[in-house]
Structure formats: C-alpha cells, structure tokens
Amino acid sequence: MDYSTNGKVKISMYKYIEKLTSELPSDMNGSTKNPGTEHLFNVNLEAKKLPKATAQLFHHLVTKLLHVSRCTRQDIKTAVAFL
C-alpha cells in the first residue's frame, strides 16, 4: 500500500505477482492481454490427470491468483475461477 499522495492510497501487488510467477514450472509459460479468450471454457475430456505434486502446485498457484483477482485484478476473476 502506498500512502505517498495525501488523501489517497494506491494498492498494488506487483511483488506478490512476481513471486507467484517465479513459482511457475518452466513449461507453463506464455502471456495474454485478456485471460477471457474464446477458448476459455473449452475442456479436453481426454487429457491425462496431472501428477499429484503438479496438481498440488497448480491448486496452490490458482489459490494465489484468486487472492490477486479479489484484491486488485478483477479482470482475471472469471478465468481464475474456472481454473
């Protein structure tokens, strides 16, 4: 939280998001300007389940993203909730 401007508070989570993205596996890379693309709700029913350790990491990171979406990035809420 930044209180440097009188009567205003600026909330950012840049460091939190940087730490979160540093935890991502190397094969999980990419970027997008809008997480809600047309293929967001497409599900591959034949995809193999993640190994337990990878699934736990995935759930851990999605939980952190839910926190980000609630606090500062409402634009990613639908995509993260779907995950």
N, CA, C and O atoms as a Maestro MAE file, in Angstrom:
{
 s_m_m2io_version
 :::
 2.0.0
}

f_m_ct {
 s_m_title
 :::
 protein
 m_atom[332] {
  # First column is atom index #
  i_m_mmod_type
  r_m_x_coord
  r_m_y_coord
  r_m_z_coord
  i_m_residue_number
  s_m_chain_name
  s_m_pdb_residue_name
  s_m_pdb_atom_name
  i_m_atomic_number
  :::
  1 25 0.839 -1.168 0.000 1 A "MET " " N  " 7
  2 3 0.000 0.000 0.000 1 A "MET " " CA " 6
  3 2 0.888 1.235 0.000 1 A "MET " " C  " 6
  4 15 1.871 1.315 0.736 1 A "MET " " O  " 8
  5 25 0.527 2.180 -0.827 2 A "ASP " " N  " 7
  6 3 1.303 3.408 -0.976 2 A "ASP " " CA " 6
  7 2 0.440 4.584 -0.531 2 A "ASP " " C  " 6
  8 15 -0.587 4.881 -1.142 2 A "ASP " " O  " 8
  9 25 0.865 5.243 0.533 3 A "TYR " " N  " 7
  10 3 0.139 6.396 1.072 3 A "TYR " " CA " 6
  11 2 0.853 7.709 0.750 3 A "TYR " " C  " 6
  12 15 0.623 8.705 1.435 3 A "TYR " " O  " 8
  13 25 1.699 7.739 -0.259 4 A "SER " " N  " 7
  14 3 2.525 8.916 -0.538 4 A "SER " " CA " 6
  15 2 1.730 10.121 -1.036 4 A "SER " " C  " 6
  16 15 2.203 11.249 -0.892 4 A "SER " " O  " 8
  17 25 0.548 9.934 -1.614 5 A "THR " " N  " 7
  18 3 -0.293 11.040 -2.059 5 A "THR " " CA " 6
  19 2 -1.328 11.316 -0.969 5 A "THR " " C  " 6
  20 15 -2.068 10.421 -0.563 5 A "THR " " O  " 8
  21 25 -1.369 12.543 -0.508 6 A "ASN " " N  " 7
  22 3 -2.270 12.926 0.579 6 A "ASN " " CA " 6
  23 2 -3.732 12.617 0.223 6 A "ASN " " C  " 6
  24 15 -4.228 13.042 -0.820 6 A "ASN " " O  " 8
  25 25 -4.406 11.880 1.097 7 A "GLY " " N  " 7
  26 3 -5.814 11.562 0.897 7 A "GLY " " CA " 6
  27 2 -6.076 10.395 -0.037 7 A "GLY " " C  " 6
  28 15 -7.232 10.091 -0.332 7 A "GLY " " O  " 8
  29 25 -5.023 9.733 -0.509 8 A "LYS " " N  " 7
  30 3 -5.194 8.603 -1.423 8 A "LYS " " CA " 6
  31 2 -4.318 7.440 -0.989 8 A "LYS " " C  " 6
  32 15 -3.281 7.618 -0.351 8 A "LYS " " O  " 8
  33 25 -4.761 6.259 -1.349 9 A "VAL " " N  " 7
  34 3 -3.958 5.056 -1.128 9 A "VAL " " CA " 6
  35 2 -3.911 4.285 -2.444 9 A "VAL " " C  " 6
  36 15 -4.930 4.095 -3.107 9 A "VAL " " O  " 8
  37 25 -2.725 3.853 -2.802 10 A "LYS " " N  " 7
  38 3 -2.538 3.066 -4.018 10 A "LYS " " CA " 6
  39 2 -2.183 1.646 -3.595 10 A "LYS " " C  " 6
  40 15 -1.230 1.421 -2.848 10 A "LYS " " O  " 8
  41 25 -2.968 0.695 -4.087 11 A "ILE " " N  " 7
  42 3 -2.746 -0.702 -3.742 11 A "ILE " " CA " 6
  43 2 -2.201 -1.424 -4.965 11 A "ILE " " C  " 6
  44 15 -2.792 -1.364 -6.043 11 A "ILE " " O  " 8
  45 25 -1.092 -2.093 -4.798 12 A "SER " " N  " 7
  46 3 -0.540 -2.884 -5.893 12 A "SER " " CA " 6
  47 2 -0.035 -4.204 -5.334 12 A "SER " " C  " 6
  48 15 0.268 -4.327 -4.148 12 A "SER " " O  " 8
  49 25 0.044 -5.166 -6.204 13 A "MET " " N  " 7
  50 3 0.515 -6.489 -5.808 13 A "MET " " CA " 6
  51 2 1.632 -6.946 -6.736 13 A "MET " " C  " 6
  52 15 1.781 -8.141 -6.989 13 A "MET " " O  " 8
  53 25 2.407 -6.011 -7.239 14 A "TYR " " N  " 7
  54 3 3.454 -6.361 -8.197 14 A "TYR " " CA " 6
  55 2 4.425 -7.396 -7.650 14 A "TYR " " C  " 6
  56 15 4.727 -8.378 -8.328 14 A "TYR " " O  " 8
  57 25 4.919 -7.190 -6.435 15 A "LYS " " N  " 7
  58 3 5.889 -8.127 -5.865 15 A "LYS " " CA " 6
  59 2 5.258 -9.496 -5.626 15 A "LYS " " C  " 6
  60 15 5.894 -10.525 -5.855 15 A "LYS " " O  " 8
  61 25 4.022 -9.507 -5.169 16 A "TYR " " N  " 7
  62 3 3.309 -10.758 -4.929 16 A "TYR " " CA " 6
  63 2 3.146 -11.529 -6.241 16 A "TYR " " C  " 6
  64 15 3.370 -12.739 -6.290 16 A "TYR " " O  " 8
  65 25 2.757 -10.822 -7.298 17 A "ILE " " N  " 7
  66 3 2.560 -11.462 -8.605 17 A "ILE " " CA " 6
  67 2 3.892 -11.936 -9.182 17 A "ILE " " C  " 6
  68 15 3.960 -13.014 -9.773 17 A "ILE " " O  " 8
  69 25 4.945 -11.147 -9.017 18 A "GLU " " N  " 7
  70 3 6.268 -11.570 -9.495 18 A "GLU " " CA " 6
  71 2 6.717 -12.843 -8.786 18 A "GLU " " C  " 6
  72 15 7.253 -13.753 -9.419 18 A "GLU " " O  " 8
  73 25 6.499 -12.909 -7.472 19 A "LYS " " N  " 7
  74 3 6.864 -14.113 -6.718 19 A "LYS " " CA " 6
  75 2 6.030 -15.300 -7.186 19 A "LYS " " C  " 6
  76 15 6.548 -16.403 -7.358 19 A "LYS " " O  " 8
  77 25 4.744 -15.068 -7.389 20 A "LEU " " N  " 7
  78 3 3.844 -16.122 -7.861 20 A "LEU " " CA " 6
  79 2 4.317 -16.666 -9.211 20 A "LEU " " C  " 6
  80 15 4.404 -17.880 -9.396 20 A "LEU " " O  " 8
  81 25 4.616 -15.784 -10.139 21 A "THR " " N  " 7
  82 3 5.036 -16.243 -11.469 21 A "THR " " CA " 6
  83 2 6.400 -16.915 -11.433 21 A "THR " " C  " 6
  84 15 6.699 -17.744 -12.293 21 A "THR " " O  " 8
  85 25 7.231 -16.574 -10.455 22 A "SER " " N  " 7
  86 3 8.530 -17.247 -10.348 22 A "SER " " CA " 6
  87 2 8.366 -18.695 -9.887 22 A "SER " " C  " 6
  88 15 9.275 -19.503 -10.075 22 A "SER " " O  " 8
  89 25 7.225 -19.035 -9.289 23 A "GLU " " N  " 7
  90 3 6.955 -20.401 -8.842 23 A "GLU " " CA " 6
  91 2 6.436 -21.297 -9.971 23 A "GLU " " C  " 6
  92 15 6.371 -22.516 -9.811 23 A "GLU " " O  " 8
  93 25 6.073 -20.708 -11.098 24 A "LEU " " N  " 7
  94 3 5.527 -21.488 -12.204 24 A "LEU " " CA " 6
  95 2 6.576 -22.420 -12.789 24 A "LEU " " C  " 6
  96 15 7.744 -22.048 -12.899 24 A "LEU " " O  " 8
  97 25 6.174 -23.621 -13.164 25 A "PRO " " N  " 7
  98 3 7.112 -24.523 -13.843 25 A "PRO " " CA " 6
  99 2 7.543 -23.925 -15.188 25 A "PRO " " C  " 6
  100 15 6.821 -23.117 -15.772 25 A "PRO " " O  " 8
  101 25 8.700 -24.320 -15.665 26 A "SER " " N  " 7
  102 3 9.234 -23.747 -16.904 26 A "SER " " CA " 6
  103 2 8.356 -24.053 -18.109 26 A "SER " " C  " 6
  104 15 8.366 -23.297 -19.081 26 A "SER " " O  " 8
  105 25 7.590 -25.154 -18.069 27 A "ASP " " N  " 7
  106 3 6.752 -25.482 -19.212 27 A "ASP " " CA " 6
  107 2 5.407 -24.738 -19.192 27 A "ASP " " C  " 6
  108 15 4.574 -24.921 -20.079 27 A "ASP " " O  " 8
  109 25 5.216 -23.921 -18.196 28 A "MET " " N  " 7
  110 3 3.974 -23.158 -18.095 28 A "MET " " CA " 6
  111 2 4.297 -21.685 -18.370 28 A "MET " " C  " 6
  112 15 4.284 -20.850 -17.465 28 A "MET " " O  " 8
  113 25 4.581 -21.396 -19.616 29 A "ASN " " N  " 7
  114 3 4.936 -20.027 -19.961 29 A "ASN " " CA " 6
  115 2 3.965 -19.488 -20.996 29 A "ASN " " C  " 6
  116 15 3.233 -20.247 -21.632 29 A "ASN " " O  " 8
  117 25 3.966 -18.198 -21.157 30 A "GLY " " N  " 7
  118 3 3.085 -17.556 -22.118 30 A "GLY " " CA " 6
  119 2 2.493 -16.294 -21.512 30 A "GLY " " C  " 6
  120 15 2.675 -16.007 -20.328 30 A "GLY " " O  " 8
  121 25 1.800 -15.566 -22.325 31 A "SER " " N  " 7
  122 3 1.173 -14.343 -21.830 31 A "SER " " CA " 6
  123 2 -0.044 -14.034 -22.680 31 A "SER " " C  " 6
  124 15 -0.205 -14.546 -23.788 31 A "SER " " O  " 8
  125 25 -0.883 -13.194 -22.138 32 A "THR " " N  " 7
  126 3 -2.074 -12.746 -22.843 32 A "THR " " CA " 6
  127 2 -2.490 -11.405 -22.270 32 A "THR " " C  " 6
  128 15 -2.249 -11.126 -21.096 32 A "THR " " O  " 8
  129 25 -3.104 -10.589 -23.080 33 A "LYS " " N  " 7
  130 3 -3.621 -9.316 -22.587 33 A "LYS " " CA " 6
  131 2 -4.970 -9.506 -21.922 33 A "LYS " " C  " 6
  132 15 -5.348 -8.739 -21.036 33 A "LYS " " O  " 8
  133 25 -5.702 -10.538 -22.352 34 A "ASN " " N  " 7
  134 3 -7.028 -10.802 -21.819 34 A "ASN " " CA " 6
  135 2 -7.163 -12.294 -21.549 34 A "ASN " " C  " 6
  136 15 -7.155 -13.088 -22.490 34 A "ASN " " O  " 8
  137 25 -7.287 -12.697 -20.282 35 A "PRO " " N  " 7
  138 3 -7.381 -14.131 -19.989 35 A "PRO " " CA " 6
  139 2 -8.700 -14.751 -20.434 35 A "PRO " " C  " 6
  140 15 -8.800 -15.976 -20.507 35 A "PRO " " O  " 8
  141 25 -9.701 -13.953 -20.729 36 A "GLY " " N  " 7
  142 3 -11.015 -14.471 -21.116 36 A "GLY " " CA " 6
  143 2 -11.170 -14.616 -22.613 36 A "GLY " " C  " 6
  144 15 -12.057 -14.003 -23.206 36 A "GLY " " O  " 8
  145 25 -10.320 -15.418 -23.235 37 A "THR " " N  " 7
  146 3 -10.400 -15.609 -24.682 37 A "THR " " CA " 6
  147 2 -11.510 -16.585 -25.033 37 A "THR " " C  " 6
  148 15 -12.117 -17.190 -24.149 37 A "THR " " O  " 8
  149 25 -11.769 -16.734 -26.307 38 A "GLU " " N  " 7
  150 3 -12.886 -17.561 -26.764 38 A "GLU " " CA " 6
  151 2 -12.734 -19.040 -26.399 38 A "GLU " " C  " 6
  152 15 -13.729 -19.763 -26.366 38 A "GLU " " O  " 8
  153 25 -11.527 -19.497 -26.129 39 A "HIS " " N  " 7
  154 3 -11.334 -20.909 -25.789 39 A "HIS " " CA " 6
  155 2 -11.278 -21.153 -24.273 39 A "HIS " " C  " 6
  156 15 -10.922 -22.246 -23.832 39 A "HIS " " O  " 8
  157 25 -11.623 -20.149 -23.492 40 A "LEU " " N  " 7
  158 3 -11.505 -20.250 -22.039 40 A "LEU " " CA " 6
  159 2 -12.231 -21.458 -21.462 40 A "LEU " " C  " 6
  160 15 -11.671 -22.164 -20.624 40 A "LEU " " O  " 8
  161 25 -13.465 -21.711 -21.893 41 A "PHE " " N  " 7
  162 3 -14.260 -22.774 -21.290 41 A "PHE " " CA " 6
  163 2 -14.197 -24.101 -22.047 41 A "PHE " " C  " 6
  164 15 -14.970 -25.015 -21.758 41 A "PHE " " O  " 8
  165 25 -13.285 -24.214 -23.011 42 A "ASN " " N  " 7
  166 3 -13.094 -25.485 -23.705 42 A "ASN " " CA " 6
  167 2 -12.349 -26.450 -22.791 42 A "ASN " " C  " 6
  168 15 -11.309 -26.105 -22.229 42 A "ASN " " O  " 8
  169 25 -12.875 -27.641 -22.648 43 A "VAL " " N  " 7
  170 3 -12.272 -28.650 -21.774 43 A "VAL " " CA " 6
  171 2 -11.913 -29.869 -22.613 43 A "VAL " " C  " 6
  172 15 -12.733 -30.373 -23.380 43 A "VAL " " O  " 8
  173 25 -10.701 -30.327 -22.463 44 A "ASN " " N  " 7
  174 3 -10.252 -31.543 -23.137 44 A "ASN " " CA " 6
  175 2 -10.554 -32.723 -22.209 44 A "ASN " " C  " 6
  176 15 -9.812 -32.982 -21.261 44 A "ASN " " O  " 8
  177 25 -11.635 -33.423 -22.487 45 A "LEU " " N  " 7
  178 3 -12.063 -34.524 -21.627 45 A "LEU " " CA " 6
  179 2 -11.121 -35.723 -21.689 45 A "LEU " " C  " 6
  180 15 -11.197 -36.612 -20.841 45 A "LEU " " O  " 8
  181 25 -10.240 -35.758 -22.678 46 A "GLU " " N  " 7
  182 3 -9.300 -36.870 -22.822 46 A "GLU " " CA " 6
  183 2 -7.922 -36.556 -22.262 46 A "GLU " " C  " 6
  184 15 -7.008 -37.372 -22.375 46 A "GLU " " O  " 8
  185 25 -7.762 -35.390 -21.665 47 A "ALA " " N  " 7
  186 3 -6.465 -35.015 -21.101 47 A "ALA " " CA " 6
  187 2 -6.146 -35.889 -19.895 47 A "ALA " " C  " 6
  188 15 -7.039 -36.267 -19.137 47 A "ALA " " O  " 8
  189 25 -4.863 -36.208 -19.725 48 A "LYS " " N  " 7
  190 3 -4.444 -37.011 -18.579 48 A "LYS " " CA " 6
  191 2 -4.429 -36.126 -17.335 48 A "LYS " " C  " 6
  192 15 -4.149 -34.930 -17.416 48 A "LYS " " O  " 8
  193 25 -4.731 -36.724 -16.185 49 A "LYS " " N  " 7
  194 3 -4.670 -36.000 -14.926 49 A "LYS " " CA " 6
  195 2 -3.229 -35.633 -14.616 49 A "LYS " " C  " 6
  196 15 -2.298 -36.348 -14.986 49 A "LYS " " O  " 8
  197 25 -3.059 -34.522 -13.939 50 A "LEU " " N  " 7
  198 3 -1.722 -34.111 -13.518 50 A "LEU " " CA " 6
  199 2 -1.221 -35.041 -12.427 50 A "LEU " " C  " 6
  200 15 -2.012 -35.563 -11.641 50 A "LEU " " O  " 8
  201 25 0.091 -35.249 -12.373 51 A "PRO " " N  " 7
  202 3 0.643 -35.992 -11.237 51 A "PRO " " CA " 6
  203 2 0.323 -35.241 -9.937 51 A "PRO " " C  " 6
  204 15 0.134 -34.025 -9.952 51 A "PRO " " O  " 8
  205 25 0.264 -35.962 -8.829 52 A "LYS " " N  " 7
  206 3 -0.166 -35.369 -7.563 52 A "LYS " " CA " 6
  207 2 0.619 -34.106 -7.189 52 A "LYS " " C  " 6
  208 15 0.021 -33.105 -6.794 52 A "LYS " " O  " 8
  209 25 1.935 -34.142 -7.309 53 A "ALA " " N  " 7
  210 3 2.750 -32.979 -6.931 53 A "ALA " " CA " 6
  211 2 2.445 -31.782 -7.824 53 A "ALA " " C  " 6
  212 15 2.358 -30.653 -7.341 53 A "ALA " " O  " 8
  213 25 2.285 -32.022 -9.121 54 A "THR " " N  " 7
  214 3 1.971 -30.941 -10.057 54 A "THR " " CA " 6
  215 2 0.573 -30.401 -9.799 54 A "THR " " C  " 6
  216 15 0.352 -29.193 -9.883 54 A "THR " " O  " 8
  217 25 -0.370 -31.277 -9.488 55 A "ALA " " N  " 7
  218 3 -1.740 -30.851 -9.182 55 A "ALA " " CA " 6
  219 2 -1.761 -29.991 -7.930 55 A "ALA " " C  " 6
  220 15 -2.489 -29.000 -7.874 55 A "ALA " " O  " 8
  221 25 -0.976 -30.354 -6.929 56 A "GLN " " N  " 7
  222 3 -0.912 -29.554 -5.702 56 A "GLN " " CA " 6
  223 2 -0.330 -28.174 -5.984 56 A "GLN " " C  " 6
  224 15 -0.829 -27.175 -5.466 56 A "GLN " " O  " 8
  225 25 0.721 -28.108 -6.801 57 A "LEU " " N  " 7
  226 3 1.301 -26.820 -7.168 57 A "LEU " " CA " 6
  227 2 0.283 -25.990 -7.942 57 A "LEU " " C  " 6
  228 15 0.135 -24.794 -7.693 57 A "LEU " " O  " 8
  229 25 -0.417 -26.621 -8.880 58 A "PHE " " N  " 7
  230 3 -1.442 -25.935 -9.665 58 A "PHE " " CA " 6
  231 2 -2.505 -25.329 -8.743 58 A "PHE " " C  " 6
  232 15 -2.848 -24.156 -8.890 58 A "PHE " " O  " 8
  233 25 -3.021 -26.104 -7.807 59 A "HIS " " N  " 7
  234 3 -4.037 -25.600 -6.890 59 A "HIS " " CA " 6
  235 2 -3.491 -24.490 -6.002 59 A "HIS " " C  " 6
  236 15 -4.194 -23.524 -5.707 59 A "HIS " " O  " 8
  237 25 -2.254 -24.625 -5.582 60 A "HIS " " N  " 7
  238 3 -1.600 -23.596 -4.766 60 A "HIS " " CA " 6
  239 2 -1.528 -22.265 -5.531 60 A "HIS " " C  " 6
  240 15 -1.842 -21.207 -4.985 60 A "HIS " " O  " 8
  241 25 -1.113 -22.336 -6.789 61 A "LEU " " N  " 7
  242 3 -0.976 -21.117 -7.587 61 A "LEU " " CA " 6
  243 2 -2.339 -20.518 -7.946 61 A "LEU " " C  " 6
  244 15 -2.487 -19.296 -7.958 61 A "LEU " " O  " 8
  245 25 -3.325 -21.352 -8.235 62 A "VAL " " N  " 7
  246 3 -4.664 -20.843 -8.533 62 A "VAL " " CA " 6
  247 2 -5.241 -20.130 -7.306 62 A "VAL " " C  " 6
  248 15 -5.900 -19.099 -7.439 62 A "VAL " " O  " 8
  249 25 -4.997 -20.677 -6.119 63 A "THR " " N  " 7
  250 3 -5.455 -20.025 -4.890 63 A "THR " " CA " 6
  251 2 -4.830 -18.641 -4.754 63 A "THR " " C  " 6
  252 15 -5.509 -17.684 -4.382 63 A "THR " " O  " 8
  253 25 -3.551 -18.535 -5.053 64 A "LYS " " N  " 7
  254 3 -2.890 -17.230 -5.004 64 A "LYS " " CA " 6
  255 2 -3.490 -16.281 -6.041 64 A "LYS " " C  " 6
  256 15 -3.682 -15.097 -5.768 64 A "LYS " " O  " 8
  257 25 -3.782 -16.805 -7.226 65 A "LEU " " N  " 7
  258 3 -4.397 -15.970 -8.265 65 A "LEU " " CA " 6
  259 2 -5.803 -15.524 -7.862 65 A "LEU " " C  " 6
  260 15 -6.213 -14.412 -8.198 65 A "LEU " " O  " 8
  261 25 -6.541 -16.368 -7.153 66 A "LEU " " N  " 7
  262 3 -7.862 -15.957 -6.648 66 A "LEU " " CA " 6
  263 2 -7.717 -14.769 -5.703 66 A "LEU " " C  " 6
  264 15 -8.530 -13.845 -5.727 66 A "LEU " " O  " 8
  265 25 -6.683 -14.800 -4.876 67 A "HIS " " N  " 7
  266 3 -6.418 -13.675 -3.969 67 A "HIS " " CA " 6
  267 2 -6.112 -12.403 -4.773 67 A "HIS " " C  " 6
  268 15 -6.625 -11.329 -4.460 67 A "HIS " " O  " 8
  269 25 -5.288 -12.531 -5.791 68 A "VAL " " N  " 7
  270 3 -4.964 -11.384 -6.650 68 A "VAL " " CA " 6
  271 2 -6.232 -10.852 -7.325 68 A "VAL " " C  " 6
  272 15 -6.455 -9.642 -7.379 68 A "VAL " " O  " 8
  273 25 -7.064 -11.776 -7.841 69 A "SER " " N  " 7
  274 3 -8.270 -11.351 -8.557 69 A "SER " " CA " 6
  275 2 -9.257 -10.646 -7.627 69 A "SER " " C  " 6
  276 15 -10.012 -9.773 -8.056 69 A "SER " " O  " 8
  277 25 -9.243 -11.023 -6.380 70 A "ARG " " N  " 7
  278 3 -10.155 -10.395 -5.413 70 A "ARG " " CA " 6
  279 2 -9.659 -9.010 -4.994 70 A "ARG " " C  " 6
  280 15 -10.455 -8.091 -4.801 70 A "ARG " " O  " 8
  281 25 -8.353 -8.870 -4.856 71 A "CYS " " N  " 7
  282 3 -7.796 -7.618 -4.329 71 A "CYS " " CA " 6
  283 2 -7.564 -6.542 -5.385 71 A "CYS " " C  " 6
  284 15 -7.929 -5.383 -5.183 71 A "CYS " " O  " 8
  285 25 -6.960 -6.919 -6.505 72 A "THR " " N  " 7
  286 3 -6.532 -5.875 -7.449 72 A "THR " " CA " 6
  287 2 -6.826 -6.155 -8.911 72 A "THR " " C  " 6
  288 15 -6.820 -5.223 -9.716 72 A "THR " " O  " 8
  289 25 -7.080 -7.383 -9.283 73 A "ARG " " N  " 7
  290 3 -7.240 -7.714 -10.703 73 A "ARG " " CA " 6
  291 2 -8.569 -8.402 -10.966 73 A "ARG " " C  " 6
  292 15 -8.608 -9.586 -11.303 73 A "ARG " " O  " 8
  293 25 -9.648 -7.663 -10.810 74 A "GLN " " N  " 7
  294 3 -10.972 -8.232 -11.033 74 A "GLN " " CA " 6
  295 2 -11.151 -8.740 -12.457 74 A "GLN " " C  " 6
  296 15 -12.011 -9.587 -12.701 74 A "GLN " " O  " 8
  297 25 -10.365 -8.246 -13.394 75 A "ASP " " N  " 7
  298 3 -10.486 -8.661 -14.793 75 A "ASP " " CA " 6
  299 2 -10.097 -10.121 -15.022 75 A "ASP " " C  " 6
  300 15 -10.459 -10.689 -16.052 75 A "ASP " " O  " 8
  301 25 -9.375 -10.738 -14.098 76 A "ILE " " N  " 7
  302 3 -8.981 -12.137 -14.280 76 A "ILE " " CA " 6
  303 2 -9.851 -13.095 -13.471 76 A "ILE " " C  " 6
  304 15 -9.630 -14.305 -13.507 76 A "ILE " " O  " 8
  305 25 -10.824 -12.576 -12.752 77 A "LYS " " N  " 7
  306 3 -11.620 -13.390 -11.824 77 A "LYS " " CA " 6
  307 2 -12.324 -14.568 -12.505 77 A "LYS " " C  " 6
  308 15 -12.275 -15.685 -11.990 77 A "LYS " " O  " 8
  309 25 -12.975 -14.345 -13.645 78 A "THR " " N  " 7
  310 3 -13.700 -15.427 -14.325 78 A "THR " " CA " 6
  311 2 -12.752 -16.533 -14.760 78 A "THR " " C  " 6
  312 15 -13.024 -17.713 -14.538 78 A "THR " " O  " 8
  313 25 -11.639 -16.154 -15.378 79 A "ALA " " N  " 7
  314 3 -10.680 -17.155 -15.855 79 A "ALA " " CA " 6
  315 2 -10.090 -17.942 -14.696 79 A "ALA " " C  " 6
  316 15 -9.970 -19.164 -14.779 79 A "ALA " " O  " 8
  317 25 -9.725 -17.271 -13.631 80 A "VAL " " N  " 7
  318 3 -9.119 -17.953 -12.485 80 A "VAL " " CA " 6
  319 2 -10.148 -18.843 -11.793 80 A "VAL " " C  " 6
  320 15 -9.827 -19.964 -11.398 80 A "VAL " " O  " 8
  321 25 -11.362 -18.365 -11.646 81 A "ALA " " N  " 7
  322 3 -12.418 -19.178 -11.023 81 A "ALA " " CA " 6
  323 2 -12.662 -20.447 -11.833 81 A "ALA " " C  " 6
  324 15 -12.920 -21.503 -11.256 81 A "ALA " " O  " 8
  325 25 -12.587 -20.361 -13.153 82 A "PHE " " N  " 7
  326 3 -12.774 -21.546 -13.992 82 A "PHE " " CA " 6
  327 2 -11.670 -22.569 -13.745 82 A "PHE " " C  " 6
  328 15 -11.918 -23.775 -13.724 82 A "PHE " " O  " 8
  329 25 -10.438 -22.067 -13.556 83 A "LEU " " N  " 7
  330 3 -9.327 -22.979 -13.286 83 A "LEU " " CA " 6
  331 2 -9.549 -23.727 -11.997 83 A "LEU " " C  " 6
  332 15 -8.715 -24.543 -11.604 83 A "LEU " " O  " 8
  :::
 }
 m_bond[331] {
  # First column is bond index #
  i_m_from
  i_m_to
  i_m_order
  :::
  1 1 2 1
  2 2 3 1
  3 3 4 2
  4 3 5 1
  5 5 6 1
  6 6 7 1
  7 7 8 2
  8 7 9 1
  9 9 10 1
  10 10 11 1
  11 11 12 2
  12 11 13 1
  13 13 14 1
  14 14 15 1
  15 15 16 2
  16 15 17 1
  17 17 18 1
  18 18 19 1
  19 19 20 2
  20 19 21 1
  21 21 22 1
  22 22 23 1
  23 23 24 2
  24 23 25 1
  25 25 26 1
  26 26 27 1
  27 27 28 2
  28 27 29 1
  29 29 30 1
  30 30 31 1
  31 31 32 2
  32 31 33 1
  33 33 34 1
  34 34 35 1
  35 35 36 2
  36 35 37 1
  37 37 38 1
  38 38 39 1
  39 39 40 2
  40 39 41 1
  41 41 42 1
  42 42 43 1
  43 43 44 2
  44 43 45 1
  45 45 46 1
  46 46 47 1
  47 47 48 2
  48 47 49 1
  49 49 50 1
  50 50 51 1
  51 51 52 2
  52 51 53 1
  53 53 54 1
  54 54 55 1
  55 55 56 2
  56 55 57 1
  57 57 58 1
  58 58 59 1
  59 59 60 2
  60 59 61 1
  61 61 62 1
  62 62 63 1
  63 63 64 2
  64 63 65 1
  65 65 66 1
  66 66 67 1
  67 67 68 2
  68 67 69 1
  69 69 70 1
  70 70 71 1
  71 71 72 2
  72 71 73 1
  73 73 74 1
  74 74 75 1
  75 75 76 2
  76 75 77 1
  77 77 78 1
  78 78 79 1
  79 79 80 2
  80 79 81 1
  81 81 82 1
  82 82 83 1
  83 83 84 2
  84 83 85 1
  85 85 86 1
  86 86 87 1
  87 87 88 2
  88 87 89 1
  89 89 90 1
  90 90 91 1
  91 91 92 2
  92 91 93 1
  93 93 94 1
  94 94 95 1
  95 95 96 2
  96 95 97 1
  97 97 98 1
  98 98 99 1
  99 99 100 2
  100 99 101 1
  101 101 102 1
  102 102 103 1
  103 103 104 2
  104 103 105 1
  105 105 106 1
  106 106 107 1
  107 107 108 2
  108 107 109 1
  109 109 110 1
  110 110 111 1
  111 111 112 2
  112 111 113 1
  113 113 114 1
  114 114 115 1
  115 115 116 2
  116 115 117 1
  117 117 118 1
  118 118 119 1
  119 119 120 2
  120 119 121 1
  121 121 122 1
  122 122 123 1
  123 123 124 2
  124 123 125 1
  125 125 126 1
  126 126 127 1
  127 127 128 2
  128 127 129 1
  129 129 130 1
  130 130 131 1
  131 131 132 2
  132 131 133 1
  133 133 134 1
  134 134 135 1
  135 135 136 2
  136 135 137 1
  137 137 138 1
  138 138 139 1
  139 139 140 2
  140 139 141 1
  141 141 142 1
  142 142 143 1
  143 143 144 2
  144 143 145 1
  145 145 146 1
  146 146 147 1
  147 147 148 2
  148 147 149 1
  149 149 150 1
  150 150 151 1
  151 151 152 2
  152 151 153 1
  153 153 154 1
  154 154 155 1
  155 155 156 2
  156 155 157 1
  157 157 158 1
  158 158 159 1
  159 159 160 2
  160 159 161 1
  161 161 162 1
  162 162 163 1
  163 163 164 2
  164 163 165 1
  165 165 166 1
  166 166 167 1
  167 167 168 2
  168 167 169 1
  169 169 170 1
  170 170 171 1
  171 171 172 2
  172 171 173 1
  173 173 174 1
  174 174 175 1
  175 175 176 2
  176 175 177 1
  177 177 178 1
  178 178 179 1
  179 179 180 2
  180 179 181 1
  181 181 182 1
  182 182 183 1
  183 183 184 2
  184 183 185 1
  185 185 186 1
  186 186 187 1
  187 187 188 2
  188 187 189 1
  189 189 190 1
  190 190 191 1
  191 191 192 2
  192 191 193 1
  193 193 194 1
  194 194 195 1
  195 195 196 2
  196 195 197 1
  197 197 198 1
  198 198 199 1
  199 199 200 2
  200 199 201 1
  201 201 202 1
  202 202 203 1
  203 203 204 2
  204 203 205 1
  205 205 206 1
  206 206 207 1
  207 207 208 2
  208 207 209 1
  209 209 210 1
  210 210 211 1
  211 211 212 2
  212 211 213 1
  213 213 214 1
  214 214 215 1
  215 215 216 2
  216 215 217 1
  217 217 218 1
  218 218 219 1
  219 219 220 2
  220 219 221 1
  221 221 222 1
  222 222 223 1
  223 223 224 2
  224 223 225 1
  225 225 226 1
  226 226 227 1
  227 227 228 2
  228 227 229 1
  229 229 230 1
  230 230 231 1
  231 231 232 2
  232 231 233 1
  233 233 234 1
  234 234 235 1
  235 235 236 2
  236 235 237 1
  237 237 238 1
  238 238 239 1
  239 239 240 2
  240 239 241 1
  241 241 242 1
  242 242 243 1
  243 243 244 2
  244 243 245 1
  245 245 246 1
  246 246 247 1
  247 247 248 2
  248 247 249 1
  249 249 250 1
  250 250 251 1
  251 251 252 2
  252 251 253 1
  253 253 254 1
  254 254 255 1
  255 255 256 2
  256 255 257 1
  257 257 258 1
  258 258 259 1
  259 259 260 2
  260 259 261 1
  261 261 262 1
  262 262 263 1
  263 263 264 2
  264 263 265 1
  265 265 266 1
  266 266 267 1
  267 267 268 2
  268 267 269 1
  269 269 270 1
  270 270 271 1
  271 271 272 2
  272 271 273 1
  273 273 274 1
  274 274 275 1
  275 275 276 2
  276 275 277 1
  277 277 278 1
  278 278 279 1
  279 279 280 2
  280 279 281 1
  281 281 282 1
  282 282 283 1
  283 283 284 2
  284 283 285 1
  285 285 286 1
  286 286 287 1
  287 287 288 2
  288 287 289 1
  289 289 290 1
  290 290 291 1
  291 291 292 2
  292 291 293 1
  293 293 294 1
  294 294 295 1
  295 295 296 2
  296 295 297 1
  297 297 298 1
  298 298 299 1
  299 299 300 2
  300 299 301 1
  301 301 302 1
  302 302 303 1
  303 303 304 2
  304 303 305 1
  305 305 306 1
  306 306 307 1
  307 307 308 2
  308 307 309 1
  309 309 310 1
  310 310 311 1
  311 311 312 2
  312 311 313 1
  313 313 314 1
  314 314 315 1
  315 315 316 2
  316 315 317 1
  317 317 318 1
  318 318 319 1
  319 319 320 2
  320 319 321 1
  321 321 322 1
  322 322 323 1
  323 323 324 2
  324 323 325 1
  325 325 326 1
  326 326 327 1
  327 327 328 2
  328 327 329 1
  329 329 330 1
  330 330 331 1
  331 331 332 2
  :::
 }
}
